[in-house]
Amino acid sequence: MSLLNVLLPGLNEEKIDDIPHWSKEEAPWSILKRGSSGLISQIEDLDLDDSGSFVHPSANIGEYVKIEAGCYIGSGVEVRHSAFIRRGSWVCEGSVIGHASEVKNSILLPGSKVPHFNYVGDSIIGFGANLGAGAKLSNVRNDRREVLIETSDGRKIDSGLKKMGAIIGDGAQIGCNVVTNPGTLVEPNAMINPNVTLSGYVFADTSRNK
C-alpha cells in the first residue's frame, strides 16, 4: 500500500469530484511542489472566477475573509470571520477554516477542520481530521534546508521542498496548541494531546512513538 493510501485511506473510499490528483503516491508531499502536477497548476486549470479562484456558490464565506488568487473553495465549505486563505489552497467539500486561521498552499480534504487560530502551511489535512485551537503546522526549518521526511520504518527521505508542513491522517484529532515540525506525518485516527510538539512519523498507537 502506498504511503498516500496509508495516511489518507479515504481517497480510496470516497467518490468526490473536488479532490486534487496525486501523481506520486509514494511521495504525497510532491503535490505541494510548483509544476505541472502541483496544486497551483491544478487550480489554474479550473474554471476560475474574476478573482482568480474557484469558490463554490454553496460555500459560506464570513466577513473580512481574504482569499488570494489561485485557490479552490468547494461546496459547503465554511470560512469564518477574518480567515486568510493564501495561493495554492484547495479546500474540499464540507471543510471548515475558522476565525483568524491561515491556510497556505495546502489541501483540506472533505470534512476536515482548522477552526480556531490555526496555521496550516504547505500541508495536507485528511478526511474528517481536526486541529484544536491554536495548533500550528510549521513549514520551514530554522536552517532553511530542505525538509526531511521520516517514514514508519525510520527511513529519512529528502522531500525536495524547503517548505513542507505536515500530513495529518484521516480522522486524526490534534490537541490545542500542538506544533508540528516540518515534515511531520501523523497516522489516521491518532489522538494527540494538547501542548506537545510533534516530529517525524507519528503512530496512532502512541506506545510506538519515540
N, CA and C atoms as a LAMMPS dump frame, in Angstrom:
ITEM: TIMESTEP
0
ITEM: NUMBER OF ATOMS
630
ITEM: BOX BOUNDS ff ff ff
-5.0000000000000000e+02 5.0000000000000000e+02
-5.0000000000000000e+02 5.0000000000000000e+02
-5.0000000000000000e+02 5.0000000000000000e+02
ITEM: ATOMS id mol type element x y z
1 1 1 N 0.842 -1.192 0
2 1 2 C 0 0 0
3 1 3 C 0.879 1.244 0
4 2 1 N 0.53 2.216 -0.823
5 2 2 C 1.338 3.43 -0.919
6 2 3 C 1.21 4.263 0.357
7 3 1 N 2.199 5.117 0.572
8 3 2 C 2.168 5.999 1.743
9 3 3 C 0.944 6.911 1.694
10 4 1 N 0.57 7.346 0.504
11 4 2 C -0.628 8.176 0.363
12 4 3 C -1.853 7.451 0.905
13 5 1 N -2.008 6.199 0.561
14 5 2 C -3.191 5.447 0.992
15 5 3 C -3.12 5.027 2.451
16 6 1 N -1.913 4.888 2.998
17 6 2 C -1.773 4.609 4.429
18 6 3 C -2.262 5.801 5.246
19 7 1 N -1.846 6.986 4.859
20 7 2 C -2.175 8.194 5.626
21 7 3 C -3.574 8.715 5.325
22 8 1 N -4.019 8.553 4.084
23 8 2 C -5.286 9.127 3.641
24 8 3 C -6.146 8.042 2.98
25 9 1 N -6.554 7.019 3.737
26 9 2 C -7.31 5.91 3.144
27 9 3 C -8.647 6.332 2.551
28 10 1 N -9.173 7.473 3
29 10 2 C -10.437 7.947 2.456
30 10 3 C -10.381 8.224 0.968
31 11 1 N -9.187 8.433 0.425
32 11 2 C -9.067 8.666 -1.012
33 11 3 C -9.513 7.451 -1.812
34 12 1 N -9.407 6.261 -1.211
35 12 2 C -9.855 5.036 -1.887
36 12 3 C -11.341 4.791 -1.709
37 13 1 N -11.903 5.321 -0.619
38 13 2 C -13.278 5.005 -0.258
39 13 3 C -14.276 6.041 -0.745
40 14 1 N -13.843 7.283 -0.809
41 14 2 C -14.756 8.366 -1.148
42 14 3 C -14.759 8.626 -2.651
43 15 1 N -15.931 8.876 -3.185
44 15 2 C -16.08 9.228 -4.601
45 15 3 C -16.574 10.676 -4.675
46 16 1 N -15.634 11.588 -4.558
47 16 2 C -15.955 13.013 -4.531
48 16 3 C -15.183 13.692 -5.656
49 17 1 N -15.859 14.568 -6.369
50 17 2 C -15.277 15.158 -7.566
51 17 3 C -14.245 16.241 -7.279
52 18 1 N -14.283 16.832 -6.093
53 18 2 C -13.468 18.037 -5.882
54 18 3 C -12.15 17.772 -5.183
55 19 1 N -11.567 16.594 -5.401
56 19 2 C -10.293 16.247 -4.779
57 19 3 C -9.177 16.376 -5.815
58 20 1 N -8.058 17 -5.467
59 20 2 C -6.958 17.112 -6.437
60 20 3 C -6.347 15.747 -6.744
61 21 1 N -5.528 15.728 -7.76
62 21 2 C -4.915 14.477 -8.221
63 21 3 C -3.465 14.392 -7.757
64 22 1 N -3.113 13.238 -7.187
65 22 2 C -1.731 12.961 -6.793
66 22 3 C -1.054 12.136 -7.879
67 23 1 N 0.087 12.594 -8.363
68 23 2 C 0.819 11.838 -9.387
69 23 3 C 1.841 10.887 -8.777
70 24 1 N 2.237 11.117 -7.511
71 24 2 C 3.256 10.278 -6.854
72 24 3 C 2.72 9.825 -5.507
73 25 1 N 2.147 8.625 -5.482
74 25 2 C 1.511 8.15 -4.247
75 25 3 C 2.515 7.788 -3.164
76 26 1 N 3.744 7.482 -3.526
77 26 2 C 4.761 7.181 -2.514
78 26 3 C 5.393 8.446 -1.947
79 27 1 N 5.129 9.559 -2.575
80 27 2 C 5.634 10.855 -2.097
81 27 3 C 4.483 11.849 -2.134
82 28 1 N 3.492 11.678 -1.259
83 28 2 C 2.282 12.507 -1.344
84 28 3 C 2.528 13.995 -1.185
85 29 1 N 3.655 14.376 -0.556
86 29 2 C 4.004 15.789 -0.39
87 29 3 C 4.375 16.446 -1.724
88 30 1 N 4.659 15.633 -2.752
89 30 2 C 5.096 16.196 -4.033
90 30 3 C 4.017 17.057 -4.68
91 31 1 N 2.754 16.869 -4.32
92 31 2 C 1.678 17.695 -4.865
93 31 3 C 1.819 19.153 -4.45
94 32 1 N 2.602 19.411 -3.398
95 32 2 C 2.799 20.771 -2.909
96 32 3 C 3.849 21.542 -3.714
97 33 1 N 4.587 20.84 -4.594
98 33 2 C 5.609 21.491 -5.399
99 33 3 C 4.99 22.298 -6.525
100 34 1 N 5.711 23.322 -6.948
101 34 2 C 5.327 24.033 -8.165
102 34 3 C 5.592 23.111 -9.356
103 35 1 N 4.741 23.179 -10.363
104 35 2 C 4.947 22.348 -11.541
105 35 3 C 3.631 21.879 -12.121
106 36 1 N 3.705 21.081 -13.173
107 36 2 C 2.517 20.706 -13.936
108 36 3 C 1.517 19.882 -13.144
109 37 1 N 1.974 19.127 -12.145
110 37 2 C 1.058 18.295 -11.359
111 37 3 C 0.816 18.851 -9.959
112 38 1 N 1.343 20.045 -9.681
113 38 2 C 1.202 20.638 -8.361
114 38 3 C -0.15 21.298 -8.158
115 39 1 N -0.404 21.691 -6.919
116 39 2 C -1.695 22.271 -6.57
117 39 3 C -2.02 23.512 -7.391
118 40 1 N -1.081 24.436 -7.467
119 40 2 C -1.362 25.696 -8.155
120 40 3 C -1.701 25.442 -9.616
121 41 1 N -0.949 24.546 -10.266
122 41 2 C -1.221 24.224 -11.656
123 41 3 C -2.605 23.606 -11.816
124 42 1 N -2.975 22.694 -10.892
125 42 2 C -4.291 22.067 -10.97
126 42 3 C -5.41 23.089 -10.773
127 43 1 N -5.199 24.038 -9.875
128 43 2 C -6.215 25.079 -9.658
129 43 3 C -6.344 25.97 -10.893
130 44 1 N -5.217 26.325 -11.498
131 44 2 C -5.254 27.202 -12.664
132 44 3 C -5.955 26.562 -13.855
133 45 1 N -6.063 25.236 -13.852
134 45 2 C -6.759 24.531 -14.928
135 45 3 C -8.28 24.527 -14.752
136 46 1 N -8.769 25.027 -13.621
137 46 2 C -10.199 25.042 -13.343
138 46 3 C -10.865 26.278 -13.939
139 47 1 N -12.196 26.297 -13.857
140 47 2 C -12.972 27.452 -14.32
141 47 3 C -13.005 28.482 -13.195
142 48 1 N -12.073 29.422 -13.233
143 48 2 C -11.906 30.367 -12.137
144 48 3 C -12.785 31.597 -12.341
145 49 1 N -13.129 32.266 -11.223
146 49 2 C -13.934 33.485 -11.325
147 49 3 C -13.02 34.691 -11.536
148 50 1 N -13.609 35.871 -11.496
149 50 2 C -12.841 37.089 -11.775
150 50 3 C -11.734 37.349 -10.757
151 51 1 N -11.86 36.742 -9.59
152 51 2 C -10.837 36.926 -8.556
153 51 3 C -9.634 36.023 -8.762
154 52 1 N -9.728 35.1 -9.723
155 52 2 C -8.641 34.161 -9.964
156 52 3 C -8.705 32.923 -9.111
157 53 1 N -9.83 32.685 -8.45
158 53 2 C -10.045 31.493 -7.634
159 53 3 C -11.363 30.834 -8.033
160 54 1 N -11.575 29.619 -7.514
161 54 2 C -12.867 28.959 -7.658
162 54 3 C -13.524 28.924 -6.288
163 55 1 N -14.696 29.505 -6.169
164 55 2 C -15.455 29.483 -4.916
165 55 3 C -16.847 28.948 -5.231
166 56 1 N -17.172 27.781 -4.678
167 56 2 C -18.476 27.158 -4.952
168 56 3 C -19.601 28.047 -4.413
169 57 1 N -20.724 28.143 -5.148
170 57 2 C -21.824 29.005 -4.686
171 57 3 C -22.363 28.65 -3.31
172 58 1 N -22.221 27.384 -2.898
173 58 2 C -22.755 26.983 -1.596
174 58 3 C -21.793 27.225 -0.447
175 59 1 N -20.572 27.677 -0.74
176 59 2 C -19.612 27.964 0.331
177 59 3 C -20.083 29.173 1.134
178 60 1 N -19.867 29.115 2.432
179 60 2 C -20.273 30.196 3.338
180 60 3 C -19.027 30.986 3.732
181 61 1 N -18.874 32.164 3.157
182 61 2 C -17.68 32.983 3.372
183 61 3 C -18.023 34.117 4.336
184 62 1 N -17.359 34.152 5.482
185 62 2 C -17.643 35.146 6.507
186 62 3 C -17.095 36.524 6.164
187 63 1 N -17.306 37.45 7.074
188 63 2 C -16.836 38.817 6.885
189 63 3 C -15.318 38.915 7.066
190 64 1 N -14.72 39.85 6.327
191 64 2 C -13.295 40.176 6.436
192 64 3 C -12.397 38.985 6.127
193 65 1 N -12.876 38.074 5.283
194 65 2 C -12.068 36.946 4.83
195 65 3 C -11.245 37.389 3.62
196 66 1 N -9.977 36.982 3.578
197 66 2 C -9.118 37.268 2.437
198 66 3 C -8.806 35.958 1.724
199 67 1 N -9.169 35.869 0.427
200 67 2 C -8.864 34.705 -0.395
201 67 3 C -8.01 35.186 -1.562
202 68 1 N -6.766 34.758 -1.608
203 68 2 C -5.882 35.163 -2.69
204 68 3 C -6.25 34.444 -3.981
205 69 1 N -5.796 34.987 -5.102
206 69 2 C -5.963 34.311 -6.383
207 69 3 C -5.234 32.97 -6.355
208 70 1 N -5.829 31.968 -7.018
209 70 2 C -5.194 30.661 -7.076
210 70 3 C -5.613 29.733 -5.967
211 71 1 N -6.896 29.81 -5.551
212 71 2 C -7.429 28.932 -4.509
213 71 3 C -8.68 28.214 -5.007
214 72 1 N -8.976 27.081 -4.386
215 72 2 C -10.202 26.327 -4.67
216 72 3 C -10.979 26.186 -3.364
217 73 1 N -12.238 26.638 -3.369
218 73 2 C -13.112 26.533 -2.205
219 73 3 C -14.33 25.721 -2.63
220 74 1 N -14.493 24.513 -2.086
221 74 2 C -15.506 23.572 -2.54
222 74 3 C -16.881 23.797 -1.938
223 75 1 N -17.771 22.888 -2.267
224 75 2 C -19.168 23.01 -1.843
225 75 3 C -19.301 22.844 -0.338
226 76 1 N -20.167 23.66 0.249
227 76 2 C -20.454 23.55 1.671
228 76 3 C -19.325 23.911 2.589
229 77 1 N -18.269 24.493 2.064
230 77 2 C -17.144 24.915 2.911
231 77 3 C -17.577 26.122 3.742
232 78 1 N -17.114 26.17 4.989
233 78 2 C -17.358 27.33 5.851
234 78 3 C -16.035 28.016 6.145
235 79 1 N -15.956 29.28 5.756
236 79 2 C -14.771 30.088 6.044
237 79 3 C -15.216 31.212 6.955
238 80 1 N -14.716 31.208 8.179
239 80 2 C -15.222 32.125 9.195
240 80 3 C -14.458 33.448 9.215
241 81 1 N -14.978 34.348 10.006
242 81 2 C -14.524 35.736 10.127
243 81 3 C -12.998 35.854 10.18
244 82 1 N -12.458 36.689 9.305
245 82 2 C -11.039 37.086 9.328
246 82 3 C -10.069 35.961 9.01
247 83 1 N -10.521 34.923 8.339
248 83 2 C -9.587 33.889 7.886
249 83 3 C -8.792 34.407 6.688
250 84 1 N -7.606 33.823 6.489
251 84 2 C -6.715 34.205 5.394
252 84 3 C -6.352 32.942 4.627
253 85 1 N -6.809 32.873 3.363
254 85 2 C -6.545 31.698 2.533
255 85 3 C -5.619 32.127 1.408
256 86 1 N -4.415 31.586 1.43
257 86 2 C -3.381 32.024 0.504
258 86 3 C -3.288 31.119 -0.717
259 87 1 N -2.569 31.589 -1.709
260 87 2 C -2.47 30.929 -3.012
261 87 3 C -2.102 29.447 -2.872
262 88 1 N -2.736 28.626 -3.71
263 88 2 C -2.437 27.206 -3.732
264 88 3 C -3.207 26.391 -2.715
265 89 1 N -4.224 26.976 -2.102
266 89 2 C -5.023 26.239 -1.103
267 89 3 C -6.219 25.587 -1.783
268 90 1 N -6.398 24.298 -1.521
269 90 2 C -7.507 23.526 -2.083
270 90 3 C -8.333 23.027 -0.901
271 91 1 N -9.534 23.596 -0.743
272 91 2 C -10.369 23.332 0.426
273 91 3 C -11.588 22.555 -0.042
274 92 1 N -11.66 21.298 0.343
275 92 2 C -12.671 20.382 -0.186
276 92 3 C -14.007 20.499 0.55
277 93 1 N -14.963 19.828 0.008
278 93 2 C -16.355 19.827 0.468
279 93 3 C -16.497 19.668 1.981
280 94 1 N -17.286 20.57 2.574
281 94 2 C -17.644 20.444 3.984
282 94 3 C -16.547 20.773 4.971
283 95 1 N -15.435 21.316 4.507
284 95 2 C -14.342 21.67 5.424
285 95 3 C -14.623 23.007 6.102
286 96 1 N -13.901 23.258 7.199
287 96 2 C -14.073 24.498 7.962
288 96 3 C -12.707 25.162 8.163
289 97 1 N -12.639 26.442 7.822
290 97 2 C -11.483 27.277 8.168
291 97 3 C -12.006 28.367 9.082
292 98 1 N -11.487 28.408 10.303
293 98 2 C -12.084 29.246 11.33
294 98 3 C -11.476 30.625 11.462
295 99 1 N -12.017 31.351 12.423
296 99 2 C -11.624 32.726 12.711
297 99 3 C -10.118 32.849 12.908
298 100 1 N -9.524 33.789 12.186
299 100 2 C -8.099 34.122 12.322
300 100 3 C -7.18 32.954 11.986
301 101 1 N -7.675 31.978 11.235
302 101 2 C -6.825 30.879 10.775
303 101 3 C -6.246 31.225 9.408
304 102 1 N -5.034 30.732 9.164
305 102 2 C -4.348 30.977 7.895
306 102 3 C -4 29.646 7.249
307 103 1 N -4.329 29.534 5.96
308 103 2 C -4.036 28.325 5.184
309 103 3 C -3.259 28.743 3.948
310 104 1 N -2.146 28.063 3.69
311 104 2 C -1.295 28.44 2.566
312 104 3 C -0.815 27.191 1.827
313 105 1 N -1.082 27.136 0.506
314 105 2 C -0.584 26.053 -0.353
315 105 3 C -0.82 24.69 0.294
316 106 1 N -2.051 24.437 0.683
317 106 2 C -2.391 23.232 1.433
318 106 3 C -3.688 22.623 0.92
319 107 1 N -3.909 21.366 1.289
320 107 2 C -5.142 20.669 0.952
321 107 3 C -5.892 20.358 2.244
322 108 1 N -7.161 20.745 2.288
323 108 2 C -8.067 20.306 3.345
324 108 3 C -9.046 19.342 2.695
325 109 1 N -8.914 18.059 2.999
326 109 2 C -9.794 17.058 2.415
327 109 3 C -11.179 17.12 3.055
328 110 1 N -12.185 16.497 2.443
329 110 2 C -13.574 16.681 2.891
330 110 3 C -13.782 16.475 4.388
331 111 1 N -14.52 17.415 4.977
332 111 2 C -14.887 17.31 6.384
333 111 3 C -13.8 17.66 7.365
334 112 1 N -12.644 18.118 6.889
335 112 2 C -11.564 18.479 7.816
336 112 3 C -11.814 19.869 8.387
337 113 1 N -11.192 20.139 9.558
338 113 2 C -11.486 21.383 10.267
339 113 3 C -10.21 22 10.834
340 114 1 N -10.028 23.273 10.532
341 114 2 C -8.966 24.08 11.159
342 114 3 C -9.671 25.326 11.704
343 115 1 N -10.417 25.168 12.811
344 115 2 C -11.462 26.135 13.148
345 115 3 C -11.084 27.28 14.071
346 116 1 N -9.904 27.258 14.709
347 116 2 C -9.644 28.289 15.721
348 116 3 C -8.168 28.672 15.745
349 117 1 N -7.818 29.82 15.192
350 117 2 C -6.463 30.373 15.335
351 117 3 C -5.377 29.384 14.902
352 118 1 N -5.58 28.745 13.77
353 118 2 C -4.628 27.743 13.286
354 118 3 C -3.771 28.295 12.155
355 119 1 N -2.547 27.731 12.019
356 119 2 C -1.72 27.986 10.846
357 119 3 C -1.465 26.667 10.151
358 120 1 N -1.804 26.611 8.861
359 120 2 C -1.622 25.409 8.054
360 120 3 C -0.801 25.814 6.838
361 121 1 N 0.493 25.523 6.868
362 121 2 C 1.38 25.89 5.78
363 121 3 C 1.893 24.675 5.041
364 122 1 N 1.671 24.624 3.72
365 122 2 C 2.22 23.57 2.865
366 122 3 C 1.952 22.192 3.46
367 123 1 N 0.695 21.927 3.744
368 123 2 C 0.298 20.724 4.481
369 123 3 C -0.917 20.065 3.834
370 124 1 N -1.224 18.857 4.297
371 124 2 C -2.395 18.111 3.839
372 124 3 C -3.147 17.635 5.078
373 125 1 N -4.429 17.98 5.161
374 125 2 C -5.27 17.597 6.291
375 125 3 C -6.272 16.558 5.803
376 126 1 N -6.295 15.383 6.441
377 126 2 C -7.09 14.26 5.969
378 126 3 C -8.583 14.393 6.219
379 127 1 N -9.329 13.469 5.643
380 127 2 C -10.778 13.416 5.796
381 127 3 C -11.165 13.451 7.277
382 128 1 N -11.997 14.416 7.642
383 128 2 C -12.538 14.462 8.993
384 128 3 C -11.54 14.748 10.086
385 129 1 N -10.304 15.099 9.737
386 129 2 C -9.31 15.434 10.763
387 129 3 C -9.614 16.813 11.345
388 130 1 N -9.143 17.051 12.568
389 130 2 C -9.449 18.298 13.264
390 130 3 C -8.213 18.828 13.978
391 131 1 N -7.972 20.121 13.809
392 131 2 C -6.916 20.793 14.573
393 131 3 C -7.554 21.543 15.731
394 132 1 N -7.063 21.317 16.947
395 132 2 C -7.539 22.061 18.099
396 132 3 C -7.108 23.515 18.031
397 133 1 N -7.71 24.323 18.894
398 133 2 C -7.429 25.763 18.893
399 133 3 C -5.934 26.029 19.061
400 134 1 N -5.411 26.888 18.211
401 134 2 C -4.023 27.3 18.328
402 134 3 C -3.004 26.338 17.771
403 135 1 N -3.431 25.228 17.158
404 135 2 C -2.475 24.278 16.578
405 135 3 C -1.813 24.9 15.353
406 136 1 N -0.508 24.679 15.22
407 136 2 C 0.278 25.268 14.138
408 136 3 C 1.075 24.171 13.425
409 137 1 N 1.005 24.173 12.089
410 137 2 C 1.772 23.224 11.277
411 137 3 C 2.933 23.986 10.64
412 138 1 N 4.072 23.948 11.316
413 138 2 C 5.249 24.701 10.87
414 138 3 C 5.771 24.116 9.562
415 139 1 N 6.203 24.977 8.647
416 139 2 C 6.57 24.504 7.308
417 139 3 C 7.976 24.856 6.853
418 140 1 N 8.78 25.5 7.698
419 140 2 C 10.133 25.895 7.307
420 140 3 C 11.109 25.555 8.422
421 141 1 N 12.211 24.89 8.061
422 141 2 C 13.257 24.615 9.049
423 141 3 C 13.978 25.905 9.426
424 142 1 N 14.466 25.978 10.646
425 142 2 C 15.195 27.173 11.071
426 142 3 C 16.456 27.397 10.255
427 143 1 N 17.085 26.301 9.778
428 143 2 C 18.302 26.44 8.98
429 143 3 C 18.008 26.582 7.489
430 144 1 N 16.719 26.598 7.12
431 144 2 C 16.262 26.808 5.739
432 144 3 C 16.688 25.694 4.785
433 145 1 N 17.109 24.557 5.299
434 145 2 C 17.455 23.422 4.439
435 145 3 C 16.187 22.704 3.993
436 146 1 N 16.32 21.822 3
437 146 2 C 15.162 21.07 2.525
438 146 3 C 14.649 20.158 3.633
439 147 1 N 13.342 19.976 3.632
440 147 2 C 12.675 19.228 4.701
441 147 3 C 12.865 17.729 4.49
442 148 1 N 13.239 17.037 5.559
443 148 2 C 13.371 15.586 5.535
444 148 3 C 12.085 14.942 6.049
445 149 1 N 11.707 13.833 5.42
446 149 2 C 10.534 13.064 5.821
447 149 3 C 10.999 11.772 6.464
448 150 1 N 10.448 11.434 7.637
449 150 2 C 10.743 10.149 8.276
450 150 3 C 9.548 9.22 8.078
451 151 1 N 9.806 8.008 7.589
452 151 2 C 8.747 7.034 7.359
453 151 3 C 8.548 6.167 8.598
454 152 1 N 7.576 5.274 8.542
455 152 2 C 7.242 4.445 9.705
456 152 3 C 8.37 3.498 10.098
457 153 1 N 9.25 3.159 9.161
458 153 2 C 10.373 2.269 9.474
459 153 3 C 11.646 3.036 9.795
460 154 1 N 11.538 4.354 9.963
461 154 2 C 12.677 5.156 10.378
462 154 3 C 13.543 5.68 9.246
463 155 1 N 13.205 5.351 8
464 155 2 C 13.981 5.881 6.882
465 155 3 C 13.783 7.382 6.76
466 156 1 N 14.808 8.078 6.289
467 156 2 C 14.731 9.512 6.046
468 156 3 C 14.726 9.761 4.533
469 157 1 N 13.785 10.564 4.076
470 157 2 C 13.634 10.887 2.664
471 157 3 C 13.719 12.39 2.5
472 158 1 N 14.506 12.837 1.526
473 158 2 C 14.561 14.264 1.211
474 158 3 C 13.315 14.612 0.407
475 159 1 N 12.494 15.498 0.939
476 159 2 C 11.244 15.858 0.269
477 159 3 C 11.469 16.679 -0.997
478 160 1 N 12.649 17.295 -1.121
479 160 2 C 12.885 18.206 -2.227
480 160 3 C 12.195 19.546 -2.055
481 161 1 N 11.649 19.778 -0.865
482 161 2 C 10.914 21.007 -0.579
483 161 3 C 11.569 21.768 0.559
484 162 1 N 11.719 23.064 0.403
485 162 2 C 12.173 23.897 1.511
486 162 3 C 11.012 24.34 2.383
487 163 1 N 9.796 24.186 1.848
488 163 2 C 8.596 24.485 2.623
489 163 3 C 7.664 23.278 2.561
490 164 1 N 7.55 22.607 3.688
491 164 2 C 6.643 21.474 3.79
492 164 3 C 6.244 21.322 5.247
493 165 1 N 4.942 21.347 5.513
494 165 2 C 4.455 21.276 6.887
495 165 3 C 4.227 19.85 7.347
496 166 1 N 2.97 19.426 7.359
497 166 2 C 2.623 18.107 7.88
498 166 3 C 1.567 17.465 6.996
499 167 1 N 1.505 16.135 7.082
500 167 2 C 0.364 15.4 6.537
501 167 3 C -0.358 14.797 7.731
502 168 1 N -1.581 15.242 7.951
503 168 2 C -2.394 14.793 9.077
504 168 3 C -3.382 13.76 8.556
505 169 1 N -3.272 12.525 9.026
506 169 2 C -4.072 11.43 8.503
507 169 3 C -5.563 11.575 8.766
508 170 1 N -6.339 10.824 8.012
509 170 2 C -7.795 10.858 8.136
510 170 3 C -8.235 10.637 9.584
511 171 1 N -9.144 11.459 10.042
512 171 2 C -9.745 11.279 11.359
513 171 3 C -8.86 11.616 12.535
514 172 1 N -7.633 12.08 12.29
515 172 2 C -6.748 12.418 13.408
516 172 3 C -7.29 13.63 14.16
517 173 1 N -7.082 13.624 15.477
518 173 2 C -7.545 14.715 16.341
519 173 3 C -6.318 15.339 17.009
520 174 1 N -6.027 16.565 16.642
521 174 2 C -4.829 17.253 17.114
522 174 3 C -5.232 18.204 18.236
523 175 1 N -4.619 18.061 19.401
524 175 2 C -4.994 18.849 20.567
525 175 3 C -4.643 20.317 20.44
526 176 1 N -5.194 21.109 21.35
527 176 2 C -4.962 22.549 21.344
528 176 3 C -3.477 22.88 21.534
529 177 1 N -3.016 23.885 20.804
530 177 2 C -1.652 24.422 20.916
531 177 3 C -0.565 23.416 20.551
532 178 1 N -0.912 22.406 19.789
533 178 2 C 0.1 21.48 19.259
534 178 3 C 0.875 22.183 18.141
535 179 1 N 2.184 21.917 18.061
536 179 2 C 3.017 22.382 16.961
537 179 3 C 3.634 21.169 16.281
538 180 1 N 3.492 21.086 14.966
539 180 2 C 4.186 20.036 14.214
540 180 3 C 5.39 20.649 13.52
541 181 1 N 6.54 19.997 13.646
542 181 2 C 7.73 20.44 12.943
543 181 3 C 7.63 20.086 11.464
544 182 1 N 8.39 20.771 10.606
545 182 2 C 8.322 20.491 9.173
546 182 3 C 8.561 19.01 8.863
547 183 1 N 7.711 18.467 7.981
548 183 2 C 7.857 17.082 7.541
549 183 3 C 7.183 16.052 8.421
550 184 1 N 6.361 16.453 9.379
551 184 2 C 5.686 15.508 10.27
552 184 3 C 4.586 14.754 9.517
553 185 1 N 4.51 13.446 9.748
554 185 2 C 3.435 12.603 9.22
555 185 3 C 2.672 12.011 10.397
556 186 1 N 1.348 12.178 10.411
557 186 2 C 0.518 11.681 11.512
558 186 3 C -0.45 10.636 10.971
559 187 1 N -0.442 9.453 11.578
560 187 2 C -1.297 8.369 11.106
561 187 3 C -2.784 8.686 11.298
562 188 1 N -3.63 8.028 10.5
563 188 2 C -5.079 8.199 10.664
564 188 3 C -5.534 7.858 12.079
565 189 1 N -6.53 8.621 12.542
566 189 2 C -7.202 8.393 13.828
567 189 3 C -6.294 8.563 15.044
568 190 1 N -5.136 9.173 14.857
569 190 2 C -4.275 9.461 16.011
570 190 3 C -4.962 10.481 16.914
571 191 1 N -4.768 10.318 18.213
572 191 2 C -5.31 11.256 19.204
573 191 3 C -4.118 11.93 19.878
574 192 1 N -3.904 13.194 19.575
575 192 2 C -2.712 13.908 20.034
576 192 3 C -3.082 14.831 21.187
577 193 1 N -2.385 14.682 22.306
578 193 2 C -2.654 15.513 23.479
579 193 3 C -2.317 16.977 23.215
580 194 1 N -2.917 17.896 23.962
581 194 2 C -2.609 19.32 23.813
582 194 3 C -1.163 19.637 24.198
583 195 1 N -0.688 20.765 23.687
584 195 2 C 0.571 21.376 24.139
585 195 3 C 1.8 20.516 23.908
586 196 1 N 1.819 19.73 22.827
587 196 2 C 3.002 18.938 22.517
588 196 3 C 3.564 19.381 21.174
589 197 1 N 4.837 19.03 20.945
590 197 2 C 5.486 19.266 19.662
591 197 3 C 5.732 17.921 18.996
592 198 1 N 5.325 17.811 17.74
593 198 2 C 5.446 16.558 17.004
594 198 3 C 6.518 16.673 15.928
595 199 1 N 7.257 15.574 15.74
596 199 2 C 8.257 15.494 14.68
597 199 3 C 8.252 14.087 14.108
598 200 1 N 8.737 13.948 12.884
599 200 2 C 8.908 12.63 12.29
600 200 3 C 7.596 11.939 11.989
601 201 1 N 7.578 10.618 12.166
602 201 2 C 6.394 9.803 11.896
603 201 3 C 5.676 9.548 13.215
604 202 1 N 4.394 9.893 13.267
605 202 2 C 3.617 9.785 14.494
606 202 3 C 2.584 8.673 14.322
607 203 1 N 2.735 7.606 15.13
608 203 2 C 1.828 6.466 15.07
609 203 3 C 0.534 6.749 15.817
610 204 1 N -0.561 6.159 15.327
611 204 2 C -1.826 6.256 16.071
612 204 3 C -1.726 5.525 17.4
613 205 1 N -0.966 4.422 17.429
614 205 2 C -0.667 3.698 18.661
615 205 3 C 0.45 4.442 19.373
616 206 1 N 0.121 5.229 20.367
617 206 2 C 1.094 6.129 20.983
618 206 3 C 2.259 5.398 21.638
619 207 1 N 2.088 4.13 21.959
620 207 2 C 3.172 3.375 22.584
621 207 3 C 4.341 3.154 21.617
622 208 1 N 4.105 3.346 20.316
623 208 2 C 5.144 3.14 19.325
624 208 3 C 5.915 4.423 19.013
625 209 1 N 5.449 5.545 19.517
626 209 2 C 6.127 6.807 19.224
627 209 3 C 7.369 6.955 20.078
628 210 1 N 8.319 7.718 19.56
629 210 2 C 9.602 7.907 20.254
630 210 3 C 9.409 8.755 21.51
